[in-house]
Amino acid sequence: MAAVGLVVALLIKTCLFQVFTIPSGSMENTLRIGDRVGVNKLAPLTGWKPEPGQPVVFKDPGGWLPPQPIDSNPFTNAVSSALSFVGLVPPKDDNYLVKRVIATGGQTVQCTGTTLTVDGKQVVEPYLHPGDDSCAGLNFGPVTVPSGYVWVEGDHRSDSADSRYHQRGPGGGAVPVDNVVGPVSAVVWPLNHLDWFGWVGR
């Protein structure tokens, strides 16, 4: 039964849902530090593509995160690696981030003063952290997102090192769609912060 359970957990993690831990306050108050979120990995396999407004988890495209610490204890390192592999705990090599999609390939994004626009139209952002505005003191653009990429920003705009801060990197700050694991569908832990965003993060 234990073996069957592990196989089922592995299949769920590989094809359906994977759990990730929120390490920072960049998506507050939508997602809080320590929240565990379920990411729909089936969506990309069925033709889903990221759209503006969706919170997504993606693999670090390079240089967004500092090097991850290495567990020097061989036993705990092996156990955590095994549990991570089958999906019972968040990924061991936690070089993943969560942000909200603001614009997709071919769209032009710009922020001036307190106004964020995509293709010249103001973006209404009810999810922003209280006290933040869309630009949080950082004007940029206009930036045209390359095809096959997405422009992402945190809901806690004043505490998020997102696409705005990586414009000199690959993709001009945009993230390759191939790096996107899937949309955040739900907060699954802690119990007092359970939330459901829908299968595709709406």
Rosetta blueprint (number, residue, H / E / L):
1 M L
2 A H
3 A H
4 V H
5 G H
6 L H
7 V H
8 V H
9 A H
10 L H
11 L H
12 I H
13 K H
14 T H
15 C H
16 L H
17 F E
18 Q E
19 V E
20 F E
21 T E
22 I L
23 P L
24 S L
25 G L
26 S L
27 M L
28 E L
29 N L
30 T L
31 L L
32 R L
33 I L
34 G L
35 D L
36 R E
37 V E
38 G E
39 V E
40 N E
41 K L
42 L H
43 A H
44 P H
45 L H
46 T L
47 G L
48 W L
49 K L
50 P L
51 E L
52 P L
53 G L
54 Q L
55 P E
56 V E
57 V E
58 F E
59 K E
60 D L
61 P L
62 G L
63 G L
64 W L
65 L L
66 P L
67 P L
68 Q L
69 P L
70 I L
71 D L
72 S L
73 N L
74 P H
75 F H
76 T H
77 N H
78 A H
79 V H
80 S H
81 S H
82 A H
83 L H
84 S H
85 F H
86 V H
87 G L
88 L L
89 V L
90 P L
91 P L
92 K L
93 D L
94 D L
95 N L
96 Y E
97 L E
98 V E
99 K E
100 R E
101 V E
102 I E
103 A E
104 T E
105 G L
106 G L
107 Q L
108 T E
109 V E
110 Q E
111 C E
112 T E
113 G L
114 T L
115 T E
116 L E
117 T E
118 V E
119 D L
120 G L
121 K E
122 Q E
123 V L
124 V L
125 E L
126 P L
127 Y L
128 L L
129 H L
130 P L
131 G L
132 D L
133 D L
134 S L
135 C L
136 A L
137 G L
138 L L
139 N L
140 F E
141 G E
142 P E
143 V E
144 T E
145 V L
146 P L
147 S L
148 G L
149 Y E
150 V E
151 W E
152 V E
153 E E
154 G L
155 D L
156 H L
157 R H
158 S H
159 D H
160 S L
161 A L
162 D L
163 S H
164 R H
165 Y H
166 H L
167 Q L
168 R L
169 G L
170 P H
171 G H
172 G H
173 G H
174 A L
175 V E
176 P E
177 V H
178 D H
179 N H
180 V E
181 V E
182 G E
183 P E
184 V E
185 S E
186 A E
187 V E
188 V E
189 W E
190 P L
191 L H
192 N H
193 H H
194 L L
195 D E
196 W E
197 F L
198 G L
199 W L
200 V L
201 G L
202 R L
